[in-house]
Amino acid sequence: MNQEPDTQRGPLRRFTDPSYVPLCASLAEVRERIDALDRQIVALLAERGRYVKDAARFKRDAFQVSAPARQQQVLDKVRALAEAQGAYPEVVEAAYRALIAGFIAREQQDFNAMEDVS
């Protein structure tokens, strides 16, 4: 039976973890909350992108744009943040790997469109 779930009905399953506290009464409410978070996340990604673009001004070449040591610093930092915040570290790391790759590709385009100051 492959059909989308009814978003208005109550839960069909429950967690066995006694410390789990439900957050929403319906799937519709869960999706509404996720949509609100997505709006905030996209706004933050836009802001992050503006800083990434600005960073291109301080780099000499494509290696500096890719900055492998900085990439690893960011991955280590966000994994630790995920663990401290109770997020899924493997999901956060995977998301950041994709974010970093996308931002580096974009920064490389911005870098190539610039001219030297000197």
C-alpha positions in Angstrom: 0.0 0.0 0.0 2.0 3.0 -1.3 0.1 6.1 -0.5 1.0 9.4 1.3 0.1 9.5 5.0 -3.0 11.3 6.2 -1.6 14.5 7.6 -4.6 15.3 9.9 -4.9 12.1 11.9 -3.1 11.3 15.1 0.1 9.2 15.4 0.1 5.6 14.2 3.3 4.6 16.0 5.1 5.5 19.2 8.6 5.6 20.4 9.6 3.1 23.1 12.1 5.6 24.6 10.5 6.9 27.8 12.3 10.2 27.6 10.8 11.0 24.2 8.4 14.0 24.3 6.1 14.4 21.3 6.3 17.9 19.7 3.2 17.9 17.5 -0.3 16.4 17.4 -0.4 15.8 13.6 1.8 15.3 10.6 0.4 18.6 9.3 1.7 20.4 12.3 5.1 18.7 12.0 5.3 19.9 8.4 4.2 23.4 9.3 7.0 23.6 11.8 9.5 22.2 9.4 8.4 24.7 6.7 9.0 27.6 9.2 12.4 26.3 10.0 13.2 26.0 6.3 12.4 29.7 5.9 14.9 30.5 8.6 17.5 28.1 7.3 17.3 29.6 3.8 17.6 33.1 5.1 20.7 32.1 7.1 22.2 30.3 4.0 21.7 33.5 2.0 23.6 35.5 4.7 26.3 32.8 4.8 26.6 33.1 1.0 27.1 36.8 1.2 30.1 36.2 3.5 31.4 33.5 1.3 31.3 35.9 -1.6 33.1 38.6 0.4 35.8 36.0 1.4 36.8 35.7 -2.3 38.3 39.2 -2.1 41.0 37.9 0.3 42.2 34.9 -1.7 45.0 34.6 -4.1 44.2 31.5 -6.1 41.8 28.5 -6.6 43.6 26.5 -3.8 42.9 29.3 -1.3 39.3 29.4 -2.5 38.9 25.7 -1.7 40.9 26.0 1.6 41.0 22.3 2.5 42.2 22.9 6.1 39.4 25.4 6.6 36.9 22.8 5.3 38.0 20.3 7.8 37.8 22.9 10.6 34.2 23.7 9.7 33.3 20.0 9.5 34.9 19.3 12.9 33.2 22.4 14.4 29.7 21.6 13.1 29.9 17.9 14.1 30.8 19.0 17.7 28.0 21.6 17.6 25.6 18.9 16.4 26.6 16.6 19.3 26.2 19.4 21.8 22.8 20.4 20.5 21.4 16.9 20.3 21.3 16.9 16.5 22.2 13.9 14.3 26.0 14.5 13.8 26.1 12.3 10.6 23.2 14.3 9.1 24.8 17.6 10.0 28.1 16.6 8.6 26.6 15.3 5.3 24.6 18.5 5.0 27.7 20.6 5.6 29.8 18.6 3.1 27.2 19.5 0.4 26.9 23.1 1.6 30.7 23.5 1.5 31.0 22.0 -2.0 28.2 24.3 -3.3 29.6 27.4 -1.7 33.2 26.6 -2.9 31.8 26.2 -6.5 30.0 29.5 -6.2 33.0 31.3 -4.6 35.2 30.0 -7.4 32.8 31.6 -9.9 32.9 34.9 -7.9 36.7 34.7 -7.6 37.1 34.2 -11.4 34.9 37.2 -12.1 37.1 39.5 -10.0 40.2 41.5 -10.9 43.4 42.0 -9.0 43.7 45.1 -6.9 47.4 45.6 -7.6 
